[in-house]
Amino acid sequence: MPGIGRRILFGACSFMAPEEKRFIEAPKMKFYRVEMSKKIKSIIEKLRPLCAKVSTILNLELLESNRRIAQDIATGITAASEERGSMAFPPRKSTNNRPITTPEIQEPKFFGRKVEMGKILHDITEGSNKDLTVLPIVGLGGFGKTALAKHIYKNVDKHFDVKIWICAVNYSSVSRLTKKIMESIPPVKNEESCSPEMLTEQRLKSKRFLLVLDDMWICDRKEEWDRLLRPLRKGKEGNIILVTSRFPAIAETVKTTDHLIELKGLGYEASRSLFLACVYGDKQSANEHRGLAEIGNKIIEKLKGPPLAAKTVDLQTWDGSCDLPKDMGNLAKLRHIFTEKDKIHANIHNVRKLQVLQELKKYCVKKEDGGLQLKQLGYMIELRELGIYNLENTLTKAAAVKAKLMDKKYLRKLTLHWDDAQHPEPDAGAMVIESLQPHSSSLQELCIRGHGGLCCPSWLSNEFSVKALRSLHLVGVAWKVLPSFNQIWELHELTLENIVTIRKFVLEQWCCKLKRLTLIDLEELTEWITQDCNTFFPDLQTLEIKNCPNLLELPFIDNIGDPRKKDVNMTWFPKLEEFEISLCIEISSFPPIPWTQTLDYVRITDVGSNLMEELKYSKTSSLSITGNNNLHSLEKVLVFNNLTELQELSMEKCPPLDMESLLMLSSLKILSVSGSGSLFVPLTSLSDAKWQLPVEELYISDCVANGKELSQLLSHLTKLSVLYIGNFKRITRLDVAVEQQQLRTLVSSTAIHIEHTQPAEQHEGIAEEAEVEDDGLLLLGSNLCRSLRELTIYDCKCLSLAAPHPLLNGHEPRGLQALGSLRTLGILRCPKFLSEYSLDSPCYPFPTSVQVLTFHGAVDMKHLSNLTFLTRLYIEDSENLKCKDLAQDQLSQLVIYRCPEFFVGWGLAQRSSKLQMLYTDDFEGVLVKPICSLLSSCLVELVFHSNDEVESFTKKQEEALQLITSLQELRFQRCKKLQCLPAGLRRLTSLKRLRIDQCPAIQSLPKDGLPSSLQELDVTYCGSKDLIQQCRKLKGTIQKIILQHEDDQ
């Protein structure tokens, strides 16, 4: 709803196309939480694909990646602060589920790092005689910290009695780490049972040890770290602790020497040697493919030194093409190919040679060989992710077996895809999918799409073997019997989509670990059956149900209950964060939103509810609800005591809010109400002076409330800065409270005077008029005089601004002048607004502080002559308005429409202007020499819009236009009879953009050409094919040409 209000104002000048700039902008606060929250959310969404790729490169756990991405972002911010000297440490949660490292070396040859390794080995073999030395190795992820520690660990066997390797990443405290160190030291004879610290001391007595704490993310207070070191100081001299970490603050905390080992990127030669080793495996292979050397060198230059990046090929910028070199299969040591286009994976030639490749997202089975090429996959035993497409071309069991999925013990993600339009025979499809059974212990994500067999494979049903499965997606399968879900104990995510055979959906209590459930396009689903139990879906975070038109009800409605009742035991969905249901027209009942404070997002639309048409909810951002005639109380659908963090509330066709509920919205900043009756139900327990709302923006329209009700609400909005009021039929007058209070005092004293000087029958009517409340009066309270910065009133046909009472002296504020903080004012389609102000009145209706004014209807320049700070003016439908007395010192934007007298005499008396943008339909008024001379050095943008009379330009008009040498943008829009563009445009040497939009009579460009400065030509919906053809010929001479013909729609 706030957006609706703004569009009404920004579209005030009806000739402005929807895609045009919004010229009226409300003054922005220094920090706006709602806007910033939306920006951050948008940035995070854009970062998700990139973060997922980084996680894959670093071999991080992919499951639950969304949650950890946010945590890693927070960790990165903390790390940045540490580099600036902060001693804060990363949050513990960011270390969850990271891979466990071991001292085993997979690649015996080590590239680079000779200097760093030499320093550490010197400290170990010939260095300090201290009892304990802690050497930190610090650097970014993927820079080789763990690899360096492994090679040191291997090469110093003879120098230590005990070597201990601990992956420290998953230990959330120093105390837990102490216990792990004790458990990793071999026990000694006759050791006494005692604390971990004492046992560590006993086991290391008289021994020299090397302890590696790899990938350390957590380090508590300095005293805790000293406590960990205490038992380790009891051994021989020369004990060494190597600590690897990404965080300089941790390195500074743990080190016992004056220096630390900080890893940077590898040098060019070391990077090149590592890259070639990863790609070819040996020098002989590299020598055989010298043709690829130049490409390899360019890749190395872009890698910038991280060793881990040298093992990865990123085809993100493959020039938009999906074609790969035919000899790409020669990259025998290639492990990763990252690209957003799965089709690139499908175009790899000789994929069987890439035996260590870890992801092949799309492998297409060709029809001509009957699926025999699946044997190429049999050689790829290192795969972590595999997608096999066009399996309808695999016709035999023998062909499917050759893929050897059972041998791929590292495979974690598998997609099996049949083309829905080309189903094979059911029996053939059944044999093929049975033979594509994956390894039993590794698979975590499985997607089966389009399989036309009548039943699911045995390895997914009776003989369930994929015990580690966490994610299952079934799309477009024809199975009459679904898998045995009750056997998938570790399942976290389940998606069922476009399955016509599902009529009943049964879930039992097995789904205790399910975190995401998605049901989409299940057109025959009528019933969701659950086990009768008190606790269900304890870990579910996302529930999405779309286009299930025959589903009658959600089974959990009664189990959730009403959280506002203290005796209700809410045991269903205690962790639910996202809930979306749409296109389910038979479902009519829903729990009140949000029934739990964990809910972050809710969307309910196109359902069978008789209470509401749509509801959208975001916990820290907004809630919008569209009700219907059967919704008599919002308390039936909303839980207000769970909405304390809500910042934006939009209500359409809703009953009045209970004031007690409204006061619970303690964080509310934006309130929108449309199509409602009364605004709110008054709170009888509090007097008017005792309650306030933190609302800063109010948008209210199409309501039957009167002025008295709206005035009462506004009096409690002490922070209100933006107010939009639209289409109120019962509001007839507008006044400001300061002036009204003075008026009452004066009227009261006048009535007393009249009582003593006039007959009773005359003064009775005066007193009655002064005392009776006018329900049509909208009174802006004194609180708004200090806070209100933007006011827009539209479509209030009967509204008039109260003229000052004649008894007020000339020093008192009149009209809206008491609103001293007002910067933006819009009066749209309110024909009676100034009807009480005569031209002879000495007062002005608008405050001098106004900088942006939009006004539709009759107005005289005398009403505006006090606006000395005006920078933007938008006027429509004022036939007699002339700009003679307009204050132009600050004016930069001017929009004039249907004001035929406005420009008469303008430019004759003025010596200078700051006007930069001019929109008008008045060709004749603007294109005269005095005005164009005045604007010659300041006007940047000129738009002629919505003139249905002008057919061509006179010579004087063309010459006048040529005077505006500062012009950079010129537009002609919706000028139906205009047959040609003005001659001499080439003389506008600063012109950069020319736009012609919906001018069907224009047949050609100017004969004398366009200016050489032109960078963009935009011709849209002009109807002339000759004009379009002329523009096409200019391609190559103008940087950007946009052409859109009516036939292209």
N, C-alpha and C positions, 0 to 999 in steps of 0.2 A: 503493500500500500504506500509506503513512503515514495517509492519509485513512481507510482501513479501521480501523486501530487506534484512531483518535480517535473514529470513529463508535461503536465498541464501548463506549468509556467514556462518551461523551456520551449514548448510548442505554442507559446502565446501568439506568435505571429504565424498565422495559419499557412502562409505561403512557404514556410521553411520546410524542406524535405526532411523525412525522418532521419536520414543519415547525416544531416548537417550537424555542425558543432553546437554544443549547448552554450549559449552565450551568457546566461544568467547563472552565476555560481554563488552558492551560499558561502559566507566567510567560514573558513575551516578552523576547527580547534587545533591546538598544537599537537595533541595526541588523542585520537579517537579510537577507543578500544574495539568497537564493532568493526569499523573499517579495517583496522590493523589486523584483527583476527581473521577477516576474510582474505586479506592479502597473504598472511602467513600460511593459511590453509591452501591457497592457490599455489604458492611457492613450493610447499611440501609435496603437493600432487605432481608438480612438474619434476621434482627431484626423485620421485619414486622409481622411475625406470633406471635412472643413473645409479641410485643407491643399490638397486637389485643387481646391476652388473658388477659393481664394486664388491658386493657381498659374494657373488659367484667367483670372482677372481681370487679373493682371499680365502676361498673354500669355507665360507661361513655357513652356518645352518640357515637354510632357506625358509624353512617352516616358521611361521609366525614372524615373517620378515617385516611386516608393516609396523608392528609394535617396536621392534628393535631398531628400525630406521630412525624413528623419533628419538629413541634413547641414544643412538650413536650421534645424532645431530647435537643433542644436549651435551654429550661427552666431548664432541669437537669444540663446542663453545667453551666448555670448562678448560680444555687443553689450551685453547688460545689465551685464556686469562692467565693460565699458569706460566705461559711463556713470557707474559708481561710482569711476572714476579709474584703472582698470587700463589699461596700455598694450599689452595683448595684442591681436593682430589676428585676424580671422576665419580659419578654415581655408581653405586654397586650394581644396579640392575642392568647396566650396559654390558656386563661381562657374561650374562647368562648364555648358555648353549654355544659358547665358542669352542672350536675344536681343541682337542687335547694333543699337545705336542710331545714327542719322544726324542731321545738322543740318536735314534737310528738315522743314518744318512742314506737317502735314496739316490743321490747323485754324487759319486765319490770325488769328481773333479770340482774344485772350487775356483771361482773366477774373481779376480780383484781382491780388495781388502787386505793386501799384503802389509800395509803400514799399520792398520788397526790390529791385525793379528799379531804382528811383531811386538807392538806395545804390550798387549795382554800377556803374551808368552814370556816377555821379559819380566813382567811383574810376577809371574808365577814361578819362573825358574831362577831368576837372579835378583828379584826385587826385594822388597822390604822384609825385615825379619819380625814384623809385627805378628802378634798372635792371630789377628784376623784382619783381612783386607776385603772390602766390598768394592767391586768394580762395576759400575753401571754402563750398559750399552743402550743408547737411546737413539730413536729415529722413527720416521713415519712407517706406517704399515706397508709391507712389501719391499722394504729396503734391505732386508737380509740379516736382521738381528738374530733370528733363530738359527739360520744357516751358519752364521759365524760362530755362535755359541756351540753348535753341534760339532764343528770341526775342531774347535779348541778342546771340547770335552773328549774327543777321540784321541787327540795327539798328546795328551799329558798323563797317560795311564801310569807311567813309571814314577811320577812325582807325588802321587797321593795314595794313601791307604784306603780311603773311602771316597767314592764318587756318587753324588746324588743328583738326579735330574727331577725337577718338579715343575709341571706346568701350572703356574700360579694364577692363571686367569680366572679360574672358577672358585677361588677361595675368597670369601667375602670379608674376612677379618684376619688380623695377625694371629689371633688365638687358634683359629682353624689351621692356619698355615704352620704354626708351631707343631700342632699334633701330626700333620702330614709329614713334616720333616722327621719327627721321631719314628713314625711308622716306616719310613723309607730307609732308615739306618739298620743294618743287620744287628740283631740282638747279641749280647755277650753272655758268657756263663755267669751264673750266680747273680744276675741283676735283680735288684729289688723293685717290687711294684710300687710305683709312686707317680707323681705328676709327669706329664709329657716333658716338661723342662728338665726334671731330674733324670729321667730315662735318657734323654738326649745327651746330657752331660756324662752319664755312665758309659754310654755306647761309644762316645767319641774321645774318651780319655786316652791320652798318649797316642793319638792318631792324627795324621794330617789329612784333611778332607777338602774336596771341591764340591761346592753346592751351587747348582744352577737354578735360579728362579726365573723361568721363562715367561715372557708376556705378562708382566705384572701390571695390573690395572688398579689394584686397591692397596693403599697404604694408609693406615689409620694415623693417629697422632704420633709425633716423634718419640714420645715416651713408650708407646706400644712397640715401635720398631726396636728401640733399645732393649726392651724386655725380651724380644725374640732373639736378639744377638747374645744375651747374657750367657746362656748355657753353651753357646757355640764358641765362646772365648776360652774355654777350659782345655782345649786340645793343645797340640804342638804349635810351634810357631809356623808361619807360612800358610795358614788356612786361607782359602779363597772362596768368596761368594760372588758369582756373576749374576747380575740382575739385568734382564732385558725389559724395556718398557717403551711405550710411545710418548710418555709424558715426562717432560723435563723436570717438573716439580717432584715427581717420585725419585728421579735420579739424584736430584740435589739432596733429598731427604736421607737416602740410604747410603750415599757414598762415604767412604772413610779416607779417601785420598783427595788431593787438590784438583784432580782432573777426572773427567768422564769421557767415555768413547762415544762420540756423536757421529752416526753414519749419515753420509750424504749419498747422492746418486753415484753410480759407477761412472768411471771415465769412459770415453768413447771406445777405446780399444777393448777394455774389459767387457763392456756391453755388447760389442760386436762379437767377441769370442763366445760369450754366453748365448747370444741370440743364434749364432750359427750352430752351436752345439745342440740347442733346443730344436732347431728346425731340421738339421740334417743328421745329427747324431755323430758323424765323424768327418774328418777333413776330406776323405776320398769322395764322400757323397757331395760335399760342398763343391769340390773341384769339378764334379760332373755336371753341375748346374750353375755355371758362372753367369748365365743369362739373367738369373734372378738377383745377382749381386747388387745391382743399382737399386732395385726395389727394396732389398734388405737394408741397404745403407740409409735410405730415406726413412724407413721404419725406425731404425736405431736412433736417428736424429730426433724423431718425435717422441721417443720413449723417455727422454730426459733422465735416464740413469737408474730408475727403480729396477732391481733384478727380477722381481716377480713379473713385471710388465713384459720383460723380454720373452716370457714363455707364452704370451698371449697375442693373438692376431685379432684386431678390432676392425671390422669392415663397416663401421658406422658411416664412414664417408666414402663409400665405394661409388661415387659419382652418380648415385641414383640407379645404377645398373645392377641386375641380378646375375650377369654373366661373369664367370670366373675363368681364370686360365686353365687350360686343359691339363697342364702339368702341375697343378696345385697338389695333386696326390703325392708328389715327390717330397712334400714337407713331412717326412716320416715321423718327426718328433713333435709335430704340432699337437697341442693339448686343448687350446680353446679358440673358438671363433665367435666373437660377439657381434651381433648385428640385430637391428630391429626387424629386418626382413627375413622371415623363416625360409623364403624362397631361395635365398642364397645358399642355405644349407642343402636344399634339394638339388642345386646345380653343381655340386662338387663331383668332379670326375674321379674315377678309380678310388672311391671312398674306402675300399678295403685296405689301401696302403696306409691310411691314417689310423694305425692300430692303437695309438695312445690318445686319440681324440676323446675328450670327455663329454662333449655335447653335440648331438646331431638332431636338431629340433625337427627337421623334416626330411624324410627319405621317401621318395615316391616310387611305388611299384609300377613298373611299366606293363602295359597290357600284352605286348607282343611276346614276352618271354614267359607268360603264365606265372610270374612271381618268382622265377628261378634266381633272379638277381638278389633275392634276400640272403643268399649265401655270402654276399659281400659283408653283411652285418656280422656274420659269424666270426670274422677275424677281429672285430673291435671289442675286446674284452674289458677295456678301461672305461666304457661309457657310463656316465652318470645320468644323462638325459637323452631320451630317444623318442622320436615321433615317426611312426610308420603310416604313410598315407596311401590312398588308392588300394586298399587291401581287397577290394572287390576283384582285382586282377589276379589275386592269389587263389588258385583253384584247387590245390591239392594239399594234403597234409604234409607230404614230402617237401614241398616248396617252403612251407611255413617252418618246418623243423630246422631248415638250414640257417635260419636267423640265430639259432642257439641262444635264445633269451635266458634259458636256464643257467647258462655258463657266465652270465654277466652279473657277477656277485656284487659289483659296485653300483648297479643301476638303481637310481632312486626315483626317477620320474619317467613314466612311459605313457605314450599316447598311441592308441590303435584306432585308425580312422578308415571307415568305409564310406564311399560316396552314396548318399541317400538315394540318388536318382538311378543308381546302377547296382541294386542289390543282387548278389549271386544267389544261386539256389540255397535254400535254408540249410540243407544237409552239408553242402560244401562249406558254407560259412561257419557251421558248427565245428567241423573238423579243423578248419584253419585256426579259429580262436582257441581251441583246445591245445593246439600245437604251439601256440604263442605264450605258453605259460612262463612267467618270469621267475627269477631266482626267489626263493621263499623268504630270505631274511633281510634283503636290502631294500626292496621296493617300498616307497613311501607315498608316491603320488601316481594315481592311475586314472586315465581318461579313456573311455571307450565311446566312440561316436559312430552312429549309423549302422551298427551291426544288425543284419536282417534275420539272424537265426531266431528260433522260437524260445530258446532258453539260454541262460547264461552259462559260461564254462564251469566245469566242475571245480576247477581250482579257485573259483570265486564263490562257490556255493557249498555243496555237501562236503567236498574234500578241501575245504578252505585252507590255503597254504600261504597266502601273503600276509603273514602275521604282523608285519611291521607297518602295514598300510595305514596312512594317516589322512589321505585325501582321496576321495572317490567321486568321479564325475561320470555320469551316464547320460548320454545325449542321443536322442533319436533311435534308441534301440527298440527292437520288436519283441523283447522277451516277455513271455507270459508270466514268468516267475522271476522276481527280483532276487538278488543275492541275499544270503543269510546275514543280514546286518548284525544280528546278535552275536556273531563270531568275531566281529572286527572291534576288538576291545580298545585299540589305540586310535580309532578313527576320530579325527578332529574336524574334518570338512566333508560334507556330503551334498552333492548337487544332482538333482533329477530334473531333466529338461526334455520336453517334447517327446514324451513316452505315452502313446495312446492306449497302451494296455493297462495302465494303472488306474484302478477304480477305488482301491482302498490303500491307504498308506499307514503302515503299522510300525510303530517304534516302541521298543520296550525300554526297561530301565538300564539296558546295556550302554546306552548312549551317554554315559556319565561324563565322558571326555569330549564330547562333540562341542566344537566352538563355532562352527558355521553351518547353517542348514539353508539350502536354496531349492525352492520348488518353482519351476517356470514352465509355462505352456503345457500343463497337464490337464487337457480339456475334458477328459473323462473322469478325473478324480472327483469323487463325491464325499468321501469320508476319510477323516484322519483319526485313527484309532490309537489310543495310548493306554498304557497300563495304569490301573488305578493305584496311585501311590502319592505320598506326601511330598517327596523330593524328586524333581525332574529337571533335566537339563541344567545341572548346577554350574557348568562352565560355558554354556552357550553365550557367544558374544554377538553373533549376527543371525537374524532370521529374515529371510526374503521369500515372499510368496507373490508370484506375478502370473496373471492370465490363467487362473484356475476357475473358470466361470461356473462350474457346477459344485464346487466345494461349499458345503452348507454351513459349516461353522468351524471355528478354531477350538480345539479341545481344552485349551488351558484357561479359557475366560473365567470360568467359575473357580478355578484353583488359585488364580492370582488374587482375587478378592479386591477389596478397596483398601489401599494402604493408609487411608486417613483414619481407619478404625484400628484402634490399638490392639484389639484382640485377634486381628487377622494374622495368621502365620504364613507369610509370603515365602514359599519355598520353591516356586517355579521361576526360572530365569533370574536368579539373583545377580548374575553378572552380565546380563544382556546390554549391549551397547548400541546396536543398530537394529531397527525393526521397520520393515517396509512391506506393504501389501497393496497391490493395485490390480485392477481388472478382475476382481473377484465379486461379481455382482450379487451372489447369494449370501455373502457374509454380512451380517447386520450388526453384530455385537463386538465391541472391543473393550479392552480394559482402559481405565482412565490413564491419561498421558500426563507426565511420565509416572508409571506406577512404581518405578525404582529410580534412585538417584544415579545409577550407573548408566542409564540411557543417555546416549550422546546424540542420536539421530533417529527420527521417526518420520515416515512418510506413508500416509493412508489416502488413497485416491481411487475413484471409480469403483466403489464398493456399494453394497446394498444397505448401508446404514440410513436410517430415517432421521438421524440427528445431524449429520454433517455431510458435506459434499467432498471436502478435502481438508487434510491436516498435515502440516509440515513443521518439524521441530528440530532445532539444533540447540544443544544444551547451553552453550556459552554465547550463542549468537541470536537466534530468532525463533519465533513460533508464529505461524499463520494458520488461521482456521476459517473455513467457509461453512457456515451452518445452513440450516433450512428451517422450514416453518415448524417442524416438530421439536426443535431444540429450544427449550424453555429456560434452561439453566446451564451455564458453562461448567458448573461443578459436576455435571454428569460425565463430562468428557475430559476435564483437566484436573490435575492435582496441584493446586497452587502452592502448597507448602514444599513441593519439590521443584519449584521454578524460581528459586531465590537468585540463581545466577543468570537468569534470562535478561537480555538487554534490549530485545526488540519484539514487540507483540503487535500482530496485525489481525484484526477481526472483521469479517464481512458477513452480513446477514446474521448476526449473533444477537442473543438477548442481552439486556444490560448487565454490566458487571456488578457483582456484589462488592461494595467498597471494602469489606473486610478481606476479600480475596485479592483485590487490587493492591492493598497495602502490603501483602506478602511479597510482591514483586520488588524487592528492595534494590535490585540492580537495574531496573528498567530505565532505559534511556530513550527509546523510540516507541511511541504508541500510535497505532493507526486504527481508525474505526470507520466503517463504511456500511451503509445500508441497514442501519440498526434503528431501533426505536429510541427509548430513553438511553442516556449515556451510562448511568450507573445507578445502583440502588444505594441511597444515602445510608451512612452508618450512624445510627441513632445514639450509640453509646459514647460517641466523641463529639465535642463541639467543633464547629467549623475551624476554629483557630488551632486545634491540637493535632492536625494531621497534614502531612506534606508528601508529595511524590517526587522522586528524583528525575522525572521525565524531562528531557532536553528538547525533544522534537515531537510535535503532535500534528497528525494528519487526520482530519475528520471531515466526512462528506456524506451526502445523501442520507441524513438522519432526520427523524421527525422531532428531535428535541428542540426546545425553544431557547431563546437567548438567556433566560434566567438559569437554566440548567447548565449551559455551556459556560456562562460567567462563573458559576459556583465551582465548576471543575478547574477553570483557569486560575482561580484565586489560590489554589493549593499547589500550583506548579511553579515553585519559586526559582527553578533553574531553567525554565523554558526559554530557548533561544530561537526555535524555528516553529512557526505556526501556519498551517494550511487549513483553510475553511472553505468548503465547497458545497453548493446546491442545498442550502438551508432555506426552506420556504417560510419557516416561522420566525426567522430573524429579520427584523425590519429596520433596526437602527443600530449604529455602532458609536460607542463613546468610550472615553478613557476615564477611569475612576477618579483621578485627581480632580479633573474638571467637574465631574458629576457631584463630588462632595461639596465643592465650592458652590456649585449651582444650587444644591439643596439648601445650603445655608442662606444664600441670597434670596431664594424663593420663599424660604420660611420667614425671613425678616420682612420681605415684601408683602407676604400674606397678612402678617400682623398689622403692617401699615394700612393695607387695604381694608382690613376688618374695622379699623377706626374711621376710615374715610369713605368707604363705599357701602351701599345698601347690602343687606344680608343676601338677597337673592343673586347678587353679582359675585361676591367673594366666595360663596360656597363652591362654585364650580372651579375657581382657581385653586382653592385649598385641596379639593378632591383630586385635581390633576397632579398636584405636587406630591401627594401622599400615596396614591395608588401605584403599585409596582407594574411596570410595563413588561410583560412576558416576552415581548419581541425585542427588547433592548439587550444587546450584547455589550457587556461592560468589561473592558480590559482593565484589570486591577493594577494598583500602583506597583505591585511586584514585577510586572512586565515592563515597566518604564526603565528599569535598570538591566533586565536580562534579554529582552526580545531583540533579536538582530535581523530576523527575516519574517515577513508577514505576507501571505498570499491569500486573497479572497477571490473566489471564482463562482460564476453561475448562481449568484444570489440576486435574483431579479428584483426583489423588493427592498433591498438593503440600501440605506442612505447613511452617510456620515453626518452625525449630529453637529449642526452649526453651533458656534459659541453663543451662549446666552447674552443678550444685550447688556445685562447688568454687570458682566465681567469686565474688568478694566483691561486696557491694552497690554499690560505687562504679564498677564496670565497665559499659560500655554493653551492653545486652541486646537480643535480637531485632533489629529494624531501627533501633534507636536510634543506632547508629553513623553512620547516614546523616544527618548533621547539617544538610545543605543541602536535604533533601527538603521540597518544598512541596505537591506533589500526589500522592496515593496512591490507587490503585484496586485493590480485590481483588474480582473478579467471578466468581461461579460456581466457587469453589474451596472445597468444603464442608469440607475437612479442614485449612484453613489455620491455625486456632488450636487444633487438637486437642491439641497438646502443652502448651498454656498452661492451667493450672488457675486457678480463681478465688482460690485461696489463695496464689498466687505473688506475691511483693512487687514484681515487675518489670512494666513495660509493654511491649507488643509494638511500638508505633509511636513514632517520634521526636516530641518536643514541637514541632518546627519545622513539622509538617504543618498546612497551612491549608485544604486541600480534601481531603475523604475520601469515597470511594465504597466501600461494602462490601455484598456480597450474602451472606447466610447468618447463622448464629448468632453473635452477639457480645454481650458483656456491657458495660454502661456502665463497669464498672471498667477494661476494656481501653482506654477512650477518655477517662477522666477526667483524664489528663495533657495533653490537647490544648488548651491554654489559648489558642492562637492560631487556633483553628479558625474559619473564616468561612463555609464551605459544607460541608454534610453530606448525604449521600445513602445511605440505608439501605433494603434490601429483605430480606424473608423472615427476620426475626428475631423470633420469636413472644414471647419473654420480655423483650425489651429495653424498659427504662424510662428516661426522660430525666432522672430525679431528680438524678443526679450530673453531668450534662453541663455542661461549661464553656460558658456562653452569652454571655460578655461581648462577643465579637467576631462571633458568628454572625449572618449576614445572609441566607443561603439555606438552606432545609431541605426535603428531599424524603424522605418516609416512605411506604413501601408494604408492605402485608402485615406490619405490626408492631402488632398489636392492643392492646398494653399501653403503647405508647410515651408517649402523652399523659396517662396516669394520674398525677394529682398535679401536673402541670405548671401553673405559673401561681399556685400557692398560696404558694410561698416567694419567688418572684422579685419584685423591685420594679420592674424595668425590662427592656426588651428592645430589640435593634437589628435584629430579624428583619424583612426587607423582602419576602421571597418565600417562600411555603409551598405545596408540592405534596403532596397526600395523598389516600388513598382512605378515610380514617377520618373520616366525617361526625360521628359521635357523639363521638369523642375531641376534636375541635377546637371544635365549636360548643357550648361551655359558657362560662358567664359569666366564670370566672377567667381562662381563656386568652384570650378575646376582649377582655377588659379590659386584659390585659397587652399585647396587640398593637394596641390601639385607636389609638395615635398613631404607629406605625412601619410596620405592614404595608401594602405597596403592591400586591402581587399575590397572589391566592389562587386555587388551582386544585384542584377536586375531580375526581378522575380514576379511572376503572376500578373503580367500585363497582357490583356487580350485585345488591345486596340492598336498598338504600334506595329507597323509593317516594315518600316525602314528608317534609316537615320538621315537627317539632313546634313549638309556639308558643314554647317556651323556646329552641329552636335559632334560630328566626327573630329573636327578641329579642337573642340573643347576637351574631348576625351583624351586627346593626344598630349594635353598639357599636364596630365597626372603622371609624371615620369617616375614617381615612387611606386607605382602600382605593381604588385607582384602576383595578384590573383584576380581574374576576371571571370564572372559567370553570367550566363543567360539561362534562366530556368522557367519552364512553364509559360513561355511567351508564344501563344498558339499561332498568331498571325505574323510574327517576325520572319521576314523572308531572307534576310541577309545579315551578315555580321558587319560592324562598322569598318570602313576603310581606314587604313593608316595604323592598324594594330602593330605593324612592324616597327613603328616609331616608339612604342612603349618598351624601351630597352631594359627595363627591370622586370618585365613580365615573365613569370616562371610557370604559371599554371593557367590554362584556359579550359573552361568547362561549358559544354552545351548540353542541356538536359531537357528533354520533352519540349522541343521546339520543332514541330513536324514540318513547318513551312520552309525552314532553312535548307537550301539546296547545295550550297558550296561554301568553301573557305574564302577569305578575302583574296581577290585577284592579285593584290600586291604582296601577298605572302604574310608569314608570321614572323615575329621577332626571333632573332638568333638566340636570345636568352631563354626561350621557352624550354622547359624541362618535362612538362606533362601536358598532354592533350587528352581530354576526356569527353567523348561524344556518346550520349546515352539516350536511347529511345527517341531518335529524331526522325525516323521514317524514311529519309532520303538515302537511297542506295548509292547515288553519285557522291554524296557527302562522305559516306563511309569509305568508298573507294579512294577518294582523295586522301583521306586520313591514312589509309593503309600504305599509300605510296610514300608517306613521310617516315615510315619505320626505318630506323637507322640514323635519322637526322634529329629525332627527338627522343630523349632518354626513355620516356614512359608514355605509351599510347594505350588508352582504354577505350574499347569500342563495344557497344552493346546495342544490337538492333532489336526492334520489336519482335521479329521472327525468332529471336534467340530465347524468348521467354518460355 
